[in-house]
Amino acid sequence: MPRSVNHVASRARRKKILKRVKGQFGARKNVWTVAKNAYEKGLTYAFADRRKKKREFRALWIQRINAAARLEGVSYSQLMGGLHKAGIEINRKTLAYLAVSNPEAFKAIVEKVK
């Protein structure tokens, strides 16, 4: 009896990966083993960078808040400590958005803290 290898399914698996690496440089786009390795490594980077993105955005928000707070004569740590003591619960993302797009509202928050 001949060996059954289900070539339809294995070809479909390869085509799926090769389709996903389309547009990459060199052999990464058309050589199966190289493409598979590139695809798997890309998934690893994607997983790590989804977490890294959160760190980078938090750092950006803190920098923006600190810059805007110093224009009002208070440091970032003093502002955040004052917000906590005053019971104002506003997250860093929103605070940074206010600092950039609506300085009057940010100034009002800083005055509450002072």
BELTACOR-V503419 format. One record per helix or strand of 2 or more residues. SS is the DSSP state (H for helix, E for strand). FROM is the first residue (numbers start at 1). TO is the last residue. If there is no record, write none. Layout:
ss:SS from:FROM to:TO
ss:SS from:FROM to:TO
This chain:
ss:H from:7 to:20
ss:H from:26 to:29
ss:H from:32 to:71
ss:H from:76 to:86
ss:H from:92 to:101
ss:H from:103 to:113
